[in-house]
Amino acid sequence: MRVTIDEDSCIGCGLCVEECPEVFEMDDDKVRVKTGGVAGDVADSCKGVAENCPAEAIQIEN
């Protein structure tokens, strides 16, 4: 699956970085995706993070 961040929507809370550091990292006051492709257990974790993002800034494409 492919993960992207809507930088205009991102509030930089860091929840995704805490919950899924394999995929997300902080870049100044916004989050960025470390890798475009995500699979396995990390994909399940990433989906949960996307569902819980307070700004709904994480998009997942299968």
N, CA, C and O atoms as a DFTB+ gen file, in Angstrom:
248 C
 N C O
     1  1       0.833      -1.174       0.000
     2  2       0.000       0.000       0.000
     3  2       0.880       1.241       0.000
     4  3       2.042       1.197       0.404
     5  1       0.318       2.324      -0.451
     6  2       1.040       3.586      -0.542
     7  2       0.460       4.566       0.477
     8  3      -0.758       4.669       0.625
     9  1       1.345       5.291       1.185
    10  2       0.926       6.237       2.212
    11  2       1.411       7.635       1.841
    12  3       2.562       7.818       1.446
    13  1       0.523       8.617       1.973
    14  2       0.892      10.006       1.737
    15  2       0.318      10.869       2.856
    16  3      -0.614      10.470       3.554
    17  1       0.895      12.058       3.011
    18  2       0.438      13.041       3.998
    19  2      -0.040      14.284       3.259
    20  3       0.643      14.786       2.367
    21  1      -1.209      14.775       3.634
    22  2      -1.686      16.060       3.130
    23  2      -1.049      17.124       4.018
    24  3      -1.524      17.379       5.125
    25  1       0.018      17.741       3.535
    26  2       0.783      18.686       4.343
    27  2      -0.035      19.910       4.750
    28  3       0.236      20.514       5.787
    29  1      -1.018      20.277       3.958
    30  2      -1.860      21.417       4.311
    31  2      -2.762      21.088       5.501
    32  3      -3.102      21.975       6.285
    33  1      -3.145      19.832       5.638
    34  2      -4.019      19.409       6.728
    35  2      -3.255      19.024       7.993
    36  3      -3.787      19.144       9.097
    37  1      -2.032      18.569       7.843
    38  2      -1.238      18.075       8.968
    39  2      -1.051      19.173      10.014
    40  3      -0.666      20.297       9.690
    41  1      -1.334      18.826      11.284
    42  2      -1.155      19.780      12.383
    43  2       0.124      19.501      13.165
    44  3       0.439      20.219      14.114
    45  1       0.860      18.467      12.776
    46  2       2.145      18.168      13.404
    47  2       2.050      17.650      14.823
    48  3       2.960      17.873      15.622
    49  1       0.966      16.963      15.154
    50  2       0.790      16.459      16.526
    51  2       1.774      15.343      16.866
    52  3       2.107      15.152      18.036
    53  1       2.244      14.603      15.860
    54  2       3.234      13.552      16.076
    55  2       2.681      12.194      16.462
    56  3       3.454      11.269      16.709
    57  1       1.368      12.049      16.521
    58  2       0.768      10.765      16.879
    59  2       1.236       9.661      15.943
    60  3       1.569       8.566      16.395
    61  1       1.264       9.935      14.662
    62  2       1.663       8.919      13.689
    63  2       3.127       8.519      13.862
    64  3       3.479       7.353      13.683
    65  1       3.970       9.476      14.208
    66  2       5.397       9.186      14.426
    67  2       5.566       8.288      15.641
    68  3       6.364       7.351      15.616
    69  1       4.821       8.567      16.703
    70  2       4.889       7.747      17.916
    71  2       4.395       6.329      17.684
    72  3       4.988       5.368      18.172
    73  1       3.300       6.204      16.933
    74  2       2.660       4.912      16.724
    75  2       3.276       4.077      15.610
    76  3       3.212       2.848      15.648
    77  1       3.869       4.733      14.623
    78  2       4.399       4.004      13.466
    79  2       5.687       4.675      12.951
    80  3       5.705       5.219      11.847
    81  1       6.750       4.635      13.750
    82  2       7.993       5.309      13.362
    83  2       8.681       4.683      12.147
    84  3       9.574       5.292      11.559
    85  1       8.268       3.472      11.771
    86  2       8.835       2.835      10.586
    87  2       8.423       3.566       9.317
    88  3       9.110       3.483       8.298
    89  1       7.299       4.284       9.376
    90  2       6.742       4.927       8.190
    91  2       6.821       6.452       8.261
    92  3       7.059       7.107       7.246
    93  1       6.622       7.020       9.453
    94  2       6.517       8.474       9.600
    95  2       7.671       9.061      10.405
    96  3       8.231       8.405      11.283
    97  1       8.016      10.312      10.092
    98  2       9.008      11.049      10.865
    99  2       8.670      12.535      10.827
   100  3       8.020      13.015       9.898
   101  1       9.121      13.251      11.849
   102  2       8.889      14.694      11.895
   103  2       9.896      15.401      11.005
   104  3      11.070      15.034      10.954
   105  1       9.421      16.418      10.308
   106  2      10.260      17.268       9.459
   107  2       9.863      18.700       9.807
   108  3       8.886      19.233       9.281
   109  1      10.638      19.310      10.701
   110  2      10.281      20.607      11.282
   111  2       8.972      20.449      12.049
   112  3       8.918      19.687      13.014
   113  1       7.925      21.145      11.646
   114  2       6.660      21.078      12.383
   115  2       5.601      20.240      11.670
   116  3       4.433      20.259      12.058
   117  1       5.995      19.516      10.646
   118  2       5.070      18.644       9.911
   119  2       5.628      17.223       9.881
   120  3       6.800      16.987      10.174
   121  1       4.768      16.301       9.524
   122  2       5.163      14.896       9.408
   123  2       5.418      14.583       7.948
   124  3       4.764      15.122       7.056
   125  1       6.382      13.700       7.721
   126  2       6.606      13.235       6.356
   127  2       6.697      11.715       6.365
   128  3       6.987      11.097       7.388
   129  1       6.445      11.135       5.205
   130  2       6.481       9.684       5.039
   131  2       7.897       9.296       4.650
   132  3       8.465       9.850       3.709
   133  1       8.465       8.337       5.380
   134  2       9.829       7.863       5.102
   135  2       9.886       7.012       3.841
   136  3      10.862       7.065       3.093
   137  1       8.835       6.223       3.607
   138  2       8.822       5.279       2.504
   139  2       7.458       5.283       1.839
   140  3       6.440       5.450       2.511
   141  1       7.425       5.105       0.557
   142  2       6.160       5.114      -0.165
   143  2       5.386       3.825      -0.061
   144  3       4.155       3.839      -0.048
   145  1       6.093       2.701       0.015
   146  2       5.445       1.400       0.065
   147  2       5.482       0.799       1.448
   148  3       6.531       0.774       2.091
   149  1       4.340       0.314       1.914
   150  2       4.234      -0.260       3.253
   151  2       3.541      -1.610       3.137
   152  3       2.556      -1.744       2.411
   153  1       4.050      -2.611       3.851
   154  2       3.456      -3.944       3.801
   155  2       3.512      -4.621       5.169
   156  3       4.170      -4.130       6.086
   157  1       2.822      -5.741       5.297
   158  2       2.880      -6.571       6.489
   159  2       2.277      -5.930       7.723
   160  3       1.310      -5.172       7.644
   161  1       2.879      -6.256       8.885
   162  2       2.395      -5.743      10.165
   163  2       2.452      -4.223      10.212
   164  3       1.609      -3.588      10.847
   165  1       3.421      -3.647       9.557
   166  2       3.551      -2.190       9.537
   167  2       2.343      -1.577       8.839
   168  3       1.883      -0.505       9.233
   169  1       1.827      -2.237       7.815
   170  2       0.654      -1.742       7.095
   171  2      -0.555      -1.688       8.018
   172  3      -1.320      -0.724       7.980
   173  1      -0.734      -2.708       8.842
   174  2      -1.858      -2.715       9.782
   175  2      -1.731      -1.574      10.778
   176  3      -2.713      -0.893      11.074
   177  1      -0.540      -1.364      11.292
   178  2      -0.290      -0.266      12.228
   179  2      -0.548       1.077      11.565
   180  3      -1.140       1.973      12.166
   181  1      -0.106       1.206      10.342
   182  2      -0.261       2.447       9.583
   183  2      -1.734       2.759       9.333
   184  3      -2.142       3.918       9.402
   185  1      -2.527       1.743       9.046
   186  2      -3.960       1.936       8.834
   187  2      -4.623       2.459      10.106
   188  3      -5.483       3.338      10.048
   189  1      -4.224       1.917      11.250
   190  2      -4.763       2.376      12.521
   191  2      -4.405       3.822      12.798
   192  3      -5.228       4.592      13.292
   193  1      -3.182       4.183      12.480
   194  2      -2.742       5.566      12.668
   195  2      -3.546       6.496      11.774
   196  3      -3.952       7.572      12.212
   197  1      -3.779       6.104      10.540
   198  2      -4.548       6.937       9.606
   199  2      -5.968       7.153      10.121
   200  3      -6.514       8.250      10.011
   201  1      -6.556       6.112      10.677
   202  2      -7.912       6.220      11.213
   203  2      -7.975       7.158      12.415
   204  3      -8.996       7.807      12.642
   205  1      -6.884       7.232      13.189
   206  2      -6.864       8.038      14.402
   207  2      -6.247       9.423      14.230
   208  3      -6.168      10.184      15.194
   209  1      -5.814       9.758      13.032
   210  2      -5.206      11.063      12.787
   211  2      -6.250      12.160      13.059
   212  3      -7.294      12.187      12.407
   213  1      -5.978      13.064      14.014
   214  2      -6.970      14.091      14.347
   215  2      -7.248      15.063      13.199
   216  3      -8.317      15.673      13.148
   217  1      -6.303      15.209      12.289
   218  2      -6.477      16.133      11.157
   219  2      -6.909      15.418       9.882
   220  3      -7.140      16.057       8.855
   221  1      -7.017      14.089       9.949
   222  2      -7.345      13.265       8.781
   223  2      -6.412      13.583       7.610
   224  3      -6.843      13.690       6.462
   225  1      -5.129      13.730       7.929
   226  2      -4.126      14.128       6.934
   227  2      -3.426      12.961       6.262
   228  3      -2.662      13.169       5.320
   229  1      -3.663      11.746       6.717
   230  2      -2.989      10.570       6.168
   231  2      -3.882       9.873       5.161
   232  3      -5.011       9.499       5.478
   233  1      -3.379       9.697       3.945
   234  2      -4.112       8.982       2.916
   235  2      -3.424       7.651       2.630
   236  3      -2.199       7.567       2.547
   237  1      -4.235       6.628       2.484
   238  2      -3.714       5.289       2.190
   239  2      -4.363       4.793       0.905
   240  3      -5.583       4.823       0.749
   241  1      -3.511       4.335      -0.012
   242  2      -3.971       3.755      -1.269
   243  2      -3.477       2.318      -1.335
   244  3      -2.300       2.046      -1.096
   245  1      -4.364       1.419      -1.654
   246  2      -3.981       0.002      -1.745
   247  2      -3.409      -0.325      -3.086
   248  3      -3.035      -1.471      -3.335
